[in-house]
Amino acid sequence: MKKDDNVGMLSTFIGGTLWGINGVMGSFLFLYKNITTNWLIPYRLVLAGLLLLGYLYYKKSSKIFDILKNPKDLLQILLFGFIGMLGTQYTYFSAIQYSNAAIATVLTYFGPTLVLIFMCLKERRKPLKYEIIAILLSSFGVFLLATHGDVTSLQISFKALVWGMLSALSVVFYTVQPEKLLEKYGPPIVVAWGMIIGGIFITFVTKPWNIDVIFDFTAFFVFLLIVFFGTIVAFILYLTGVNIIGPTKASIIACIEPVAATICAILFLGVSFGLLDLIGFVCIISTIFIVAYFDKKVKKK
C-alpha cells in the first residue's frame, strides 16, 4: 500500500468520524439547550457556506463565481441548494431532533439503497442478485429499527421515521442531481454555494432570530464545533480521501459515521440500544459493503 493511500484512508476515516460526532453534538443542543432544527440549520449552513466559500476564494479567486454566470448552471445550483443541500441537512437534523443521532444517521444510510433503486429504474434494468440482497437487507434493517419486528407498533416516533426516510430520499437527489456541476466545478464550490443558497432560503422561512433558545457559552462552543469540525473540516478531509483512494473505498470507510454516532450517543448522551436495534444497524450498513464489493467484481468482468 502506498503512503498516499494511508493518508487518504486516514482522511476519510477522520472525516466520517467527525460527521458522526456532528450528529451527536446536534442532539445535545436539541436536548439541553432548547435549540431546534429551525434554528440550527439556517445559521449552520450560512456560516459554514461563507467560511468555505471564503477559503475557496483565497485559493481560486473570482473563479468561484463562474457557476453563477451560466443560466443553466445557476438553475441547477439553485435546485441543489434548495432541495439537495437544504433537504439533506434539514431532514437529517429533524430526524435527530425526534429520535437521536445514531437512529437518524442509520436511517439516512438507507439512502444508498434508494439511489440503487433509482439507477435501476433510470437504466431500465432489473437489479442484479447482489443488488436485490442489498435492497432486502436494508429494508429489513429499517423495519427492525422502526418496529422491533412488531408490525402493530412503532419503536421510534412516527415523526422520527418520516424525517429519517425523507433524509434517505434527499440523499438520492443530493447524489444524482449535481453530477454535471461536480464534474465541471468540483465538489467544494458546489457544496459551498449549496450551503449558502439553502441557508439563506431557510433563514427567511424559519426566522431563527425569533426562536427562543439557551445560547450560553456551552451552546456557542458546540455550535462552532458543528460548523467548523462537523461541517467544513469533515467535508474537506472526506474530499481529500476521495481524491486519493477513490469514491468506492472512501464510501466504505465513511461507514464509520453511524458507528461513531452510536458510540458517542451511548457514551455522552446515555442512549441505550437493544439487540434488534443493533441487528437493524448491521443490516443497513452491511449493504454498503455488499454493493461496493460486488460492484467492483462486476466492473472487472
Sequence and secondary structure as in RCSB ss.txt:
>XXXX:A:sequence
MKKDDNVGMLSTFIGGTLWGINGVMGSFLFLYKNITTNWLIPYRLVLAGLLLLGYLYYKKSSKIFDILKNPKDLL
QILLFGFIGMLGTQYTYFSAIQYSNAAIATVLTYFGPTLVLIFMCLKERRKPLKYEIIAILLSSFGVFLLATHGD
VTSLQISFKALVWGMLSALSVVFYTVQPEKLLEKYGPPIVVAWGMIIGGIFITFVTKPWNIDVIFDFTAFFVFLL
IVFFGTIVAFILYLTGVNIIGPTKASIIACIEPVAATICAILFLGVSFGLLDLIGFVCIISTIFIVAYFDKKVKK
K
>XXXX:A:secstr
  HHHHHHHHHHHHHHHHHHHHHHHHHHHHHHS   HHHHHHHHHHHHHHHHHHHHHHHHGGGGGGGGTSHHHHH
HHHHIIIIIIHHHHHHHHHHHHHS HHHHHHHHTTHHHHHHHHHHHHTT    HHHHHHHHHHHHHHHHHHHTT 
TT  SS HHHHHHHHHHHHHHHHHHHTTHHHHHHH HHHHHHHHHHHHHHHHHHHH GGGS     HHHHHHHHH
HHIIIIIIHHHHHHHHHHHH HHHHHHHTTHHHHHHHHHHHHHH     HHHHHHHHHHHHHHHHHHHHHHHHHH
 
